[in-house]
Amino acid sequence: MVQMLMHDSSPAGLEAISRRMPRRIEDALDFPVVSEVVAVAGEKEVVKYVHFELIKLASLLSVGANLTDTQASFIAEELIRVFPNETLADFKLCFQRGAIGQYNINGEKDIFRMDGIVLRRWMEKYLEEKYQVVEEKLMKEKDEYYRITADPKQTEDVADKYIVQMLDALKPNKTASGITDEEIRQEGQERPKRKPYPSTPASLIRQCELHDQWIRECFDIYTGKPNENWMPEDEWLKLNDK
């Protein structure tokens, strides 16, 4: 996906990327986070993709003050800045859910207004859903890890600590700088009260990915038993965490 964005950011190229995006939150967890994509492809290309999805979203909604091209560019830049540890797939999934009213928590009020404030609230509601999906995934992973390891007690202690660390990092306990007062005035909206939102640290996503890879390489997928490549996870990490 990153290579596609770097190779072709024309409308046709962006549409091709959009069609490849997942339809479920579970499938979006494996995508690189925005900060990583920006480091490789550049912020301009990432903003261009989010802007593309926002324009598509605007075309699906019949609202009184729909997004202009300038507003969409501004909102795309803000979303990338405020949510650097989520993925481009997360943005698209959020927009799709919002378009069918999944995050319309204030009745008809949101239907006739689509701006940066509403879209940010959509994203925060989406991240609550994502948090639940990640929690369920980690619990299943813990159970599998417990089942296939020779020392169940030690495994359970390590897995519990790992899951607590992951979930604490995802909980809405941090705030972001958000949109400035001047930018809010330009949109003609009152400044909302800042709310904390969950974000996924890139380092913990990397840790989770490495753990998954260790299981795939060192255990038989059918029996769950160590295979001929098995080695303790800490030794495997020394060889592979580069």
Rosetta constraint file for C-alpha pairs under 8 A:
AtomPair CA 1 CA 5 HARMONIC 6.27 0.50
AtomPair CA 1 CA 17 HARMONIC 6.48 0.50
AtomPair CA 2 CA 6 HARMONIC 6.28 0.50
AtomPair CA 2 CA 37 HARMONIC 6.52 0.50
AtomPair CA 2 CA 40 HARMONIC 7.69 0.50
AtomPair CA 2 CA 41 HARMONIC 6.72 0.50
AtomPair CA 3 CA 7 HARMONIC 6.03 0.50
AtomPair CA 3 CA 41 HARMONIC 7.88 0.50
AtomPair CA 4 CA 8 HARMONIC 5.98 0.50
AtomPair CA 4 CA 9 HARMONIC 7.84 0.50
AtomPair CA 4 CA 13 HARMONIC 7.40 0.50
AtomPair CA 4 CA 17 HARMONIC 6.98 0.50
AtomPair CA 5 CA 9 HARMONIC 5.54 0.50
AtomPair CA 5 CA 13 HARMONIC 7.39 0.50
AtomPair CA 5 CA 14 HARMONIC 7.16 0.50
AtomPair CA 5 CA 17 HARMONIC 7.36 0.50
AtomPair CA 5 CA 41 HARMONIC 7.09 0.50
AtomPair CA 5 CA 45 HARMONIC 6.90 0.50
AtomPair CA 5 CA 46 HARMONIC 7.92 0.50
AtomPair CA 6 CA 41 HARMONIC 5.55 0.50
AtomPair CA 6 CA 45 HARMONIC 7.29 0.50
AtomPair CA 8 CA 13 HARMONIC 5.11 0.50
AtomPair CA 8 CA 14 HARMONIC 7.38 0.50
AtomPair CA 9 CA 13 HARMONIC 5.29 0.50
AtomPair CA 9 CA 14 HARMONIC 5.58 0.50
AtomPair CA 9 CA 45 HARMONIC 6.84 0.50
AtomPair CA 9 CA 48 HARMONIC 7.55 0.50
AtomPair CA 9 CA 49 HARMONIC 7.62 0.50
AtomPair CA 10 CA 14 HARMONIC 6.06 0.50
AtomPair CA 11 CA 15 HARMONIC 6.06 0.50
AtomPair CA 11 CA 52 HARMONIC 7.68 0.50
AtomPair CA 12 CA 16 HARMONIC 6.26 0.50
AtomPair CA 13 CA 17 HARMONIC 6.42 0.50
AtomPair CA 14 CA 18 HARMONIC 6.11 0.50
AtomPair CA 14 CA 49 HARMONIC 6.29 0.50
AtomPair CA 14 CA 52 HARMONIC 7.23 0.50
AtomPair CA 15 CA 19 HARMONIC 6.20 0.50
AtomPair CA 16 CA 20 HARMONIC 6.60 0.50
AtomPair CA 17 CA 21 HARMONIC 6.63 0.50
AtomPair CA 18 CA 53 HARMONIC 7.91 0.50
AtomPair CA 18 CA 92 HARMONIC 7.95 0.50
AtomPair CA 21 CA 28 HARMONIC 7.92 0.50
AtomPair CA 21 CA 89 HARMONIC 5.81 0.50
AtomPair CA 21 CA 92 HARMONIC 7.75 0.50
AtomPair CA 22 CA 27 HARMONIC 5.84 0.50
AtomPair CA 22 CA 28 HARMONIC 6.07 0.50
AtomPair CA 22 CA 89 HARMONIC 6.70 0.50
AtomPair CA 22 CA 93 HARMONIC 7.90 0.50
AtomPair CA 23 CA 27 HARMONIC 7.40 0.50
AtomPair CA 23 CA 93 HARMONIC 6.87 0.50
AtomPair CA 24 CA 28 HARMONIC 6.68 0.50
AtomPair CA 24 CA 93 HARMONIC 7.54 0.50
AtomPair CA 25 CA 29 HARMONIC 6.72 0.50
AtomPair CA 25 CA 90 HARMONIC 7.32 0.50
AtomPair CA 25 CA 93 HARMONIC 7.40 0.50
AtomPair CA 25 CA 130 HARMONIC 6.42 0.50
AtomPair CA 25 CA 133 HARMONIC 7.23 0.50
AtomPair CA 26 CA 133 HARMONIC 6.60 0.50
AtomPair CA 26 CA 134 HARMONIC 7.84 0.50
AtomPair CA 28 CA 87 HARMONIC 7.45 0.50
AtomPair CA 28 CA 89 HARMONIC 5.73 0.50
AtomPair CA 28 CA 90 HARMONIC 6.52 0.50
AtomPair CA 31 CA 87 HARMONIC 6.29 0.50
AtomPair CA 31 CA 88 HARMONIC 7.96 0.50
AtomPair CA 31 CA 89 HARMONIC 7.20 0.50
AtomPair CA 32 CA 36 HARMONIC 6.25 0.50
AtomPair CA 32 CA 37 HARMONIC 6.57 0.50
AtomPair CA 32 CA 87 HARMONIC 6.11 0.50
AtomPair CA 33 CA 37 HARMONIC 6.44 0.50
AtomPair CA 33 CA 84 HARMONIC 6.75 0.50
AtomPair CA 33 CA 85 HARMONIC 5.18 0.50
AtomPair CA 33 CA 86 HARMONIC 5.00 0.50
AtomPair CA 33 CA 87 HARMONIC 4.33 0.50
AtomPair CA 33 CA 88 HARMONIC 7.26 0.50
AtomPair CA 33 CA 202 HARMONIC 7.12 0.50
AtomPair CA 34 CA 38 HARMONIC 6.07 0.50
AtomPair CA 34 CA 46 HARMONIC 7.79 0.50
AtomPair CA 34 CA 80 HARMONIC 6.83 0.50
AtomPair CA 34 CA 83 HARMONIC 7.77 0.50
AtomPair CA 34 CA 84 HARMONIC 5.08 0.50
AtomPair CA 34 CA 85 HARMONIC 5.99 0.50
AtomPair CA 34 CA 86 HARMONIC 5.93 0.50
AtomPair CA 34 CA 87 HARMONIC 5.13 0.50
AtomPair CA 34 CA 88 HARMONIC 6.40 0.50
AtomPair CA 35 CA 39 HARMONIC 6.26 0.50
AtomPair CA 35 CA 84 HARMONIC 5.09 0.50
AtomPair CA 35 CA 85 HARMONIC 6.38 0.50
AtomPair CA 36 CA 40 HARMONIC 6.51 0.50
AtomPair CA 37 CA 41 HARMONIC 5.74 0.50
AtomPair CA 37 CA 42 HARMONIC 7.19 0.50
AtomPair CA 37 CA 46 HARMONIC 7.28 0.50
AtomPair CA 38 CA 42 HARMONIC 4.46 0.50
AtomPair CA 38 CA 43 HARMONIC 4.82 0.50
AtomPair CA 38 CA 45 HARMONIC 7.87 0.50
AtomPair CA 38 CA 46 HARMONIC 6.36 0.50
AtomPair CA 39 CA 43 HARMONIC 7.62 0.50
AtomPair CA 41 CA 45 HARMONIC 6.40 0.50
AtomPair CA 41 CA 46 HARMONIC 7.25 0.50
AtomPair CA 42 CA 46 HARMONIC 6.64 0.50
AtomPair CA 43 CA 47 HARMONIC 6.05 0.50
AtomPair CA 44 CA 48 HARMONIC 6.14 0.50
AtomPair CA 45 CA 49 HARMONIC 6.43 0.50
AtomPair CA 46 CA 50 HARMONIC 6.47 0.50
AtomPair CA 47 CA 51 HARMONIC 5.93 0.50
AtomPair CA 47 CA 73 HARMONIC 7.24 0.50
AtomPair CA 47 CA 76 HARMONIC 5.60 0.50
AtomPair CA 47 CA 77 HARMONIC 5.82 0.50
AtomPair CA 47 CA 80 HARMONIC 7.32 0.50
AtomPair CA 48 CA 52 HARMONIC 6.10 0.50
AtomPair CA 48 CA 73 HARMONIC 7.78 0.50
AtomPair CA 48 CA 76 HARMONIC 7.88 0.50
AtomPair CA 49 CA 53 HARMONIC 6.42 0.50
AtomPair CA 50 CA 54 HARMONIC 6.19 0.50
AtomPair CA 50 CA 76 HARMONIC 5.43 0.50
AtomPair CA 50 CA 88 HARMONIC 7.35 0.50
AtomPair CA 50 CA 91 HARMONIC 7.40 0.50
AtomPair CA 51 CA 55 HARMONIC 6.24 0.50
AtomPair CA 51 CA 72 HARMONIC 5.60 0.50
AtomPair CA 51 CA 73 HARMONIC 5.54 0.50
AtomPair CA 51 CA 75 HARMONIC 7.85 0.50
AtomPair CA 51 CA 76 HARMONIC 5.38 0.50
AtomPair CA 52 CA 56 HARMONIC 6.36 0.50
AtomPair CA 53 CA 57 HARMONIC 6.12 0.50
AtomPair CA 53 CA 92 HARMONIC 6.63 0.50
AtomPair CA 53 CA 95 HARMONIC 7.82 0.50
AtomPair CA 54 CA 58 HARMONIC 6.14 0.50
AtomPair CA 54 CA 72 HARMONIC 6.13 0.50
AtomPair CA 54 CA 76 HARMONIC 7.65 0.50
AtomPair CA 54 CA 95 HARMONIC 7.61 0.50
AtomPair CA 55 CA 59 HARMONIC 6.30 0.50
AtomPair CA 55 CA 67 HARMONIC 7.46 0.50
AtomPair CA 55 CA 69 HARMONIC 7.40 0.50
AtomPair CA 55 CA 72 HARMONIC 6.82 0.50
AtomPair CA 56 CA 60 HARMONIC 6.63 0.50
AtomPair CA 57 CA 61 HARMONIC 6.79 0.50
AtomPair CA 57 CA 95 HARMONIC 6.54 0.50
AtomPair CA 57 CA 96 HARMONIC 7.50 0.50
AtomPair CA 57 CA 99 HARMONIC 6.84 0.50
AtomPair CA 58 CA 62 HARMONIC 7.88 0.50
AtomPair CA 58 CA 66 HARMONIC 6.34 0.50
AtomPair CA 58 CA 67 HARMONIC 6.13 0.50
AtomPair CA 60 CA 99 HARMONIC 7.11 0.50
AtomPair CA 61 CA 66 HARMONIC 7.90 0.50
AtomPair CA 61 CA 99 HARMONIC 6.88 0.50
AtomPair CA 62 CA 66 HARMONIC 7.51 0.50
AtomPair CA 62 CA 112 HARMONIC 7.83 0.50
AtomPair CA 63 CA 111 HARMONIC 6.45 0.50
AtomPair CA 63 CA 112 HARMONIC 4.67 0.50
AtomPair CA 63 CA 113 HARMONIC 6.25 0.50
AtomPair CA 63 CA 114 HARMONIC 7.33 0.50
AtomPair CA 64 CA 112 HARMONIC 5.40 0.50
AtomPair CA 64 CA 113 HARMONIC 6.67 0.50
AtomPair CA 65 CA 112 HARMONIC 7.15 0.50
AtomPair CA 65 CA 113 HARMONIC 6.20 0.50
AtomPair CA 65 CA 114 HARMONIC 7.01 0.50
AtomPair CA 66 CA 113 HARMONIC 7.27 0.50
AtomPair CA 66 CA 114 HARMONIC 6.21 0.50
AtomPair CA 66 CA 115 HARMONIC 7.86 0.50
AtomPair CA 67 CA 71 HARMONIC 5.90 0.50
AtomPair CA 67 CA 72 HARMONIC 6.12 0.50
AtomPair CA 67 CA 114 HARMONIC 6.86 0.50
AtomPair CA 67 CA 115 HARMONIC 6.82 0.50
AtomPair CA 68 CA 72 HARMONIC 6.16 0.50
AtomPair CA 69 CA 73 HARMONIC 6.31 0.50
AtomPair CA 70 CA 74 HARMONIC 6.31 0.50
AtomPair CA 71 CA 75 HARMONIC 6.07 0.50
AtomPair CA 71 CA 115 HARMONIC 7.78 0.50
AtomPair CA 71 CA 187 HARMONIC 7.97 0.50
AtomPair CA 72 CA 76 HARMONIC 6.00 0.50
AtomPair CA 73 CA 77 HARMONIC 6.33 0.50
AtomPair CA 74 CA 78 HARMONIC 6.34 0.50
AtomPair CA 75 CA 79 HARMONIC 6.04 0.50
AtomPair CA 75 CA 115 HARMONIC 7.87 0.50
AtomPair CA 75 CA 116 HARMONIC 5.56 0.50
AtomPair CA 76 CA 80 HARMONIC 6.31 0.50
AtomPair CA 77 CA 81 HARMONIC 6.27 0.50
AtomPair CA 78 CA 82 HARMONIC 5.96 0.50
AtomPair CA 78 CA 178 HARMONIC 7.48 0.50
AtomPair CA 78 CA 179 HARMONIC 7.01 0.50
AtomPair CA 79 CA 83 HARMONIC 5.77 0.50
AtomPair CA 79 CA 84 HARMONIC 7.96 0.50
AtomPair CA 79 CA 120 HARMONIC 7.32 0.50
AtomPair CA 80 CA 84 HARMONIC 5.49 0.50
AtomPair CA 82 CA 176 HARMONIC 6.15 0.50
AtomPair CA 82 CA 177 HARMONIC 7.23 0.50
AtomPair CA 82 CA 178 HARMONIC 6.11 0.50
AtomPair CA 83 CA 199 HARMONIC 7.01 0.50
AtomPair CA 85 CA 199 HARMONIC 5.93 0.50
AtomPair CA 85 CA 200 HARMONIC 5.32 0.50
AtomPair CA 85 CA 201 HARMONIC 6.03 0.50
AtomPair CA 85 CA 202 HARMONIC 6.24 0.50
AtomPair CA 86 CA 90 HARMONIC 6.38 0.50
AtomPair CA 86 CA 91 HARMONIC 7.99 0.50
AtomPair CA 86 CA 199 HARMONIC 6.79 0.50
AtomPair CA 86 CA 200 HARMONIC 6.56 0.50
AtomPair CA 87 CA 91 HARMONIC 6.73 0.50
AtomPair CA 88 CA 92 HARMONIC 6.53 0.50
AtomPair CA 89 CA 93 HARMONIC 6.16 0.50
AtomPair CA 90 CA 94 HARMONIC 6.00 0.50
AtomPair CA 91 CA 95 HARMONIC 6.20 0.50
AtomPair CA 91 CA 123 HARMONIC 7.46 0.50
AtomPair CA 92 CA 96 HARMONIC 6.19 0.50
AtomPair CA 93 CA 97 HARMONIC 6.21 0.50
AtomPair CA 94 CA 98 HARMONIC 6.09 0.50
AtomPair CA 94 CA 122 HARMONIC 6.71 0.50
AtomPair CA 94 CA 123 HARMONIC 6.06 0.50
AtomPair CA 94 CA 126 HARMONIC 5.79 0.50
AtomPair CA 95 CA 99 HARMONIC 6.03 0.50
AtomPair CA 95 CA 122 HARMONIC 7.78 0.50
AtomPair CA 96 CA 100 HARMONIC 6.82 0.50
AtomPair CA 97 CA 101 HARMONIC 6.69 0.50
AtomPair CA 97 CA 102 HARMONIC 5.37 0.50
AtomPair CA 97 CA 103 HARMONIC 7.10 0.50
AtomPair CA 98 CA 102 HARMONIC 5.31 0.50
AtomPair CA 98 CA 103 HARMONIC 5.34 0.50
AtomPair CA 98 CA 104 HARMONIC 7.11 0.50
AtomPair CA 98 CA 122 HARMONIC 6.41 0.50
AtomPair CA 103 CA 122 HARMONIC 5.79 0.50
AtomPair CA 103 CA 125 HARMONIC 6.67 0.50
AtomPair CA 103 CA 126 HARMONIC 7.98 0.50
AtomPair CA 104 CA 108 HARMONIC 7.66 0.50
AtomPair CA 104 CA 110 HARMONIC 6.05 0.50
AtomPair CA 104 CA 111 HARMONIC 7.41 0.50
AtomPair CA 105 CA 110 HARMONIC 7.86 0.50
AtomPair CA 106 CA 110 HARMONIC 6.33 0.50
AtomPair CA 107 CA 111 HARMONIC 7.75 0.50
AtomPair CA 108 CA 112 HARMONIC 7.01 0.50
AtomPair CA 109 CA 113 HARMONIC 6.97 0.50
AtomPair CA 110 CA 114 HARMONIC 6.92 0.50
AtomPair CA 110 CA 118 HARMONIC 7.22 0.50
AtomPair CA 113 CA 118 HARMONIC 7.52 0.50
AtomPair CA 114 CA 118 HARMONIC 5.87 0.50
AtomPair CA 114 CA 119 HARMONIC 6.93 0.50
AtomPair CA 115 CA 119 HARMONIC 6.16 0.50
AtomPair CA 115 CA 187 HARMONIC 7.72 0.50
AtomPair CA 116 CA 120 HARMONIC 5.98 0.50
AtomPair CA 117 CA 121 HARMONIC 6.34 0.50
AtomPair CA 117 CA 192 HARMONIC 7.67 0.50
AtomPair CA 118 CA 122 HARMONIC 6.26 0.50
AtomPair CA 119 CA 123 HARMONIC 6.27 0.50
AtomPair CA 120 CA 124 HARMONIC 6.32 0.50
AtomPair CA 121 CA 125 HARMONIC 6.27 0.50
AtomPair CA 122 CA 126 HARMONIC 6.11 0.50
AtomPair CA 123 CA 127 HARMONIC 6.18 0.50
AtomPair CA 124 CA 128 HARMONIC 6.56 0.50
AtomPair CA 124 CA 197 HARMONIC 5.89 0.50
AtomPair CA 124 CA 198 HARMONIC 7.50 0.50
AtomPair CA 125 CA 129 HARMONIC 6.78 0.50
AtomPair CA 126 CA 130 HARMONIC 6.28 0.50
AtomPair CA 127 CA 131 HARMONIC 5.95 0.50
AtomPair CA 127 CA 197 HARMONIC 7.54 0.50
AtomPair CA 127 CA 198 HARMONIC 6.34 0.50
AtomPair CA 127 CA 199 HARMONIC 7.67 0.50
AtomPair CA 128 CA 132 HARMONIC 6.58 0.50
AtomPair CA 128 CA 198 HARMONIC 7.36 0.50
AtomPair CA 129 CA 133 HARMONIC 6.49 0.50
AtomPair CA 130 CA 134 HARMONIC 6.19 0.50
AtomPair CA 131 CA 135 HARMONIC 6.11 0.50
AtomPair CA 131 CA 167 HARMONIC 7.91 0.50
AtomPair CA 131 CA 170 HARMONIC 6.57 0.50
AtomPair CA 131 CA 171 HARMONIC 7.50 0.50
AtomPair CA 131 CA 198 HARMONIC 7.66 0.50
AtomPair CA 132 CA 136 HARMONIC 6.26 0.50
AtomPair CA 133 CA 137 HARMONIC 6.20 0.50
AtomPair CA 134 CA 138 HARMONIC 6.13 0.50
AtomPair CA 135 CA 139 HARMONIC 6.25 0.50
AtomPair CA 135 CA 167 HARMONIC 6.71 0.50
AtomPair CA 136 CA 140 HARMONIC 6.30 0.50
AtomPair CA 137 CA 141 HARMONIC 6.16 0.50
AtomPair CA 138 CA 142 HARMONIC 6.05 0.50
AtomPair CA 138 CA 163 HARMONIC 6.35 0.50
AtomPair CA 139 CA 143 HARMONIC 6.30 0.50
AtomPair CA 139 CA 163 HARMONIC 7.43 0.50
AtomPair CA 140 CA 144 HARMONIC 6.26 0.50
AtomPair CA 141 CA 145 HARMONIC 6.02 0.50
AtomPair CA 142 CA 146 HARMONIC 6.06 0.50
AtomPair CA 142 CA 156 HARMONIC 7.59 0.50
AtomPair CA 142 CA 159 HARMONIC 5.64 0.50
AtomPair CA 142 CA 160 HARMONIC 7.54 0.50
AtomPair CA 142 CA 163 HARMONIC 7.78 0.50
AtomPair CA 143 CA 147 HARMONIC 6.21 0.50
AtomPair CA 144 CA 148 HARMONIC 6.38 0.50
AtomPair CA 145 CA 149 HARMONIC 6.20 0.50
AtomPair CA 145 CA 155 HARMONIC 7.15 0.50
AtomPair CA 145 CA 159 HARMONIC 7.68 0.50
AtomPair CA 146 CA 152 HARMONIC 5.67 0.50
AtomPair CA 146 CA 155 HARMONIC 5.68 0.50
AtomPair CA 146 CA 156 HARMONIC 6.04 0.50
AtomPair CA 146 CA 159 HARMONIC 7.85 0.50
AtomPair CA 147 CA 152 HARMONIC 7.39 0.50
AtomPair CA 147 CA 224 HARMONIC 7.88 0.50
AtomPair CA 148 CA 224 HARMONIC 5.54 0.50
AtomPair CA 148 CA 225 HARMONIC 5.94 0.50
AtomPair CA 148 CA 226 HARMONIC 7.69 0.50
AtomPair CA 149 CA 155 HARMONIC 6.83 0.50
AtomPair CA 151 CA 155 HARMONIC 6.11 0.50
AtomPair CA 152 CA 156 HARMONIC 6.02 0.50
AtomPair CA 153 CA 157 HARMONIC 6.41 0.50
AtomPair CA 154 CA 158 HARMONIC 6.27 0.50
AtomPair CA 155 CA 159 HARMONIC 5.88 0.50
AtomPair CA 156 CA 160 HARMONIC 5.92 0.50
AtomPair CA 157 CA 161 HARMONIC 6.29 0.50
AtomPair CA 158 CA 162 HARMONIC 6.13 0.50
AtomPair CA 159 CA 163 HARMONIC 6.10 0.50
AtomPair CA 160 CA 164 HARMONIC 6.13 0.50
AtomPair CA 161 CA 165 HARMONIC 6.18 0.50
AtomPair CA 162 CA 166 HARMONIC 6.27 0.50
AtomPair CA 163 CA 167 HARMONIC 6.05 0.50
AtomPair CA 164 CA 168 HARMONIC 5.92 0.50
AtomPair CA 165 CA 169 HARMONIC 6.26 0.50
AtomPair CA 166 CA 170 HARMONIC 6.47 0.50
AtomPair CA 166 CA 204 HARMONIC 6.75 0.50
AtomPair CA 167 CA 171 HARMONIC 6.21 0.50
AtomPair CA 169 CA 198 HARMONIC 7.80 0.50
AtomPair CA 169 CA 199 HARMONIC 7.43 0.50
AtomPair CA 169 CA 200 HARMONIC 6.74 0.50
AtomPair CA 169 CA 201 HARMONIC 7.02 0.50
AtomPair CA 170 CA 198 HARMONIC 5.08 0.50
AtomPair CA 170 CA 199 HARMONIC 5.49 0.50
AtomPair CA 170 CA 200 HARMONIC 5.53 0.50
AtomPair CA 170 CA 201 HARMONIC 7.82 0.50
AtomPair CA 171 CA 197 HARMONIC 7.45 0.50
AtomPair CA 171 CA 198 HARMONIC 5.08 0.50
AtomPair CA 171 CA 199 HARMONIC 7.56 0.50
AtomPair CA 172 CA 196 HARMONIC 5.29 0.50
AtomPair CA 172 CA 197 HARMONIC 4.29 0.50
AtomPair CA 172 CA 198 HARMONIC 4.05 0.50
AtomPair CA 172 CA 199 HARMONIC 7.44 0.50
AtomPair CA 173 CA 196 HARMONIC 5.87 0.50
AtomPair CA 173 CA 197 HARMONIC 6.77 0.50
AtomPair CA 173 CA 198 HARMONIC 6.87 0.50
AtomPair CA 174 CA 196 HARMONIC 5.26 0.50
AtomPair CA 174 CA 197 HARMONIC 6.39 0.50
AtomPair CA 174 CA 198 HARMONIC 7.11 0.50
AtomPair CA 175 CA 194 HARMONIC 7.39 0.50
AtomPair CA 175 CA 195 HARMONIC 6.51 0.50
AtomPair CA 175 CA 196 HARMONIC 4.43 0.50
AtomPair CA 175 CA 197 HARMONIC 6.45 0.50
AtomPair CA 176 CA 196 HARMONIC 7.19 0.50
AtomPair CA 178 CA 194 HARMONIC 7.61 0.50
AtomPair CA 179 CA 183 HARMONIC 6.28 0.50
AtomPair CA 179 CA 184 HARMONIC 6.55 0.50
AtomPair CA 180 CA 184 HARMONIC 6.22 0.50
AtomPair CA 181 CA 185 HARMONIC 6.22 0.50
AtomPair CA 181 CA 191 HARMONIC 6.62 0.50
AtomPair CA 182 CA 186 HARMONIC 6.30 0.50
AtomPair CA 183 CA 187 HARMONIC 6.54 0.50
AtomPair CA 184 CA 188 HARMONIC 6.37 0.50
AtomPair CA 184 CA 189 HARMONIC 5.66 0.50
AtomPair CA 184 CA 190 HARMONIC 6.69 0.50
AtomPair CA 184 CA 191 HARMONIC 6.15 0.50
AtomPair CA 185 CA 189 HARMONIC 5.95 0.50
AtomPair CA 185 CA 190 HARMONIC 7.14 0.50
AtomPair CA 200 CA 204 HARMONIC 7.40 0.50
AtomPair CA 200 CA 205 HARMONIC 7.13 0.50
AtomPair CA 201 CA 205 HARMONIC 6.51 0.50
AtomPair CA 202 CA 206 HARMONIC 6.20 0.50
AtomPair CA 203 CA 207 HARMONIC 6.25 0.50
AtomPair CA 204 CA 208 HARMONIC 6.17 0.50
AtomPair CA 205 CA 209 HARMONIC 6.19 0.50
AtomPair CA 206 CA 210 HARMONIC 6.20 0.50
AtomPair CA 207 CA 211 HARMONIC 6.23 0.50
AtomPair CA 208 CA 212 HARMONIC 6.27 0.50
AtomPair CA 209 CA 213 HARMONIC 6.20 0.50
AtomPair CA 210 CA 214 HARMONIC 6.14 0.50
AtomPair CA 210 CA 237 HARMONIC 7.54 0.50
AtomPair CA 210 CA 241 HARMONIC 7.37 0.50
AtomPair CA 211 CA 215 HARMONIC 6.48 0.50
AtomPair CA 211 CA 233 HARMONIC 7.87 0.50
AtomPair CA 212 CA 216 HARMONIC 6.35 0.50
AtomPair CA 213 CA 217 HARMONIC 6.17 0.50
AtomPair CA 214 CA 218 HARMONIC 5.90 0.50
AtomPair CA 214 CA 233 HARMONIC 6.76 0.50
AtomPair CA 214 CA 236 HARMONIC 7.09 0.50
AtomPair CA 215 CA 219 HARMONIC 5.64 0.50
AtomPair CA 216 CA 220 HARMONIC 7.60 0.50
AtomPair CA 216 CA 221 HARMONIC 7.18 0.50
AtomPair CA 217 CA 229 HARMONIC 6.77 0.50
AtomPair CA 217 CA 230 HARMONIC 7.47 0.50
AtomPair CA 218 CA 226 HARMONIC 5.74 0.50
AtomPair CA 218 CA 227 HARMONIC 5.62 0.50
AtomPair CA 218 CA 228 HARMONIC 7.36 0.50
AtomPair CA 218 CA 229 HARMONIC 5.19 0.50
AtomPair CA 218 CA 230 HARMONIC 4.23 0.50
AtomPair CA 218 CA 231 HARMONIC 6.87 0.50
AtomPair CA 219 CA 224 HARMONIC 5.71 0.50
AtomPair CA 219 CA 225 HARMONIC 5.36 0.50
AtomPair CA 219 CA 226 HARMONIC 4.28 0.50
AtomPair CA 219 CA 227 HARMONIC 5.05 0.50
AtomPair CA 219 CA 229 HARMONIC 7.87 0.50
AtomPair CA 219 CA 230 HARMONIC 6.72 0.50
AtomPair CA 220 CA 224 HARMONIC 5.08 0.50
AtomPair CA 220 CA 225 HARMONIC 5.47 0.50
AtomPair CA 220 CA 226 HARMONIC 6.14 0.50
AtomPair CA 220 CA 227 HARMONIC 5.60 0.50
AtomPair CA 226 CA 230 HARMONIC 5.51 0.50
AtomPair CA 231 CA 235 HARMONIC 6.64 0.50
AtomPair CA 231 CA 236 HARMONIC 6.30 0.50
AtomPair CA 232 CA 236 HARMONIC 6.29 0.50
AtomPair CA 233 CA 237 HARMONIC 6.06 0.50
AtomPair CA 234 CA 238 HARMONIC 6.47 0.50
AtomPair CA 235 CA 239 HARMONIC 6.73 0.50
AtomPair CA 236 CA 240 HARMONIC 6.20 0.50
AtomPair CA 237 CA 241 HARMONIC 5.14 0.50
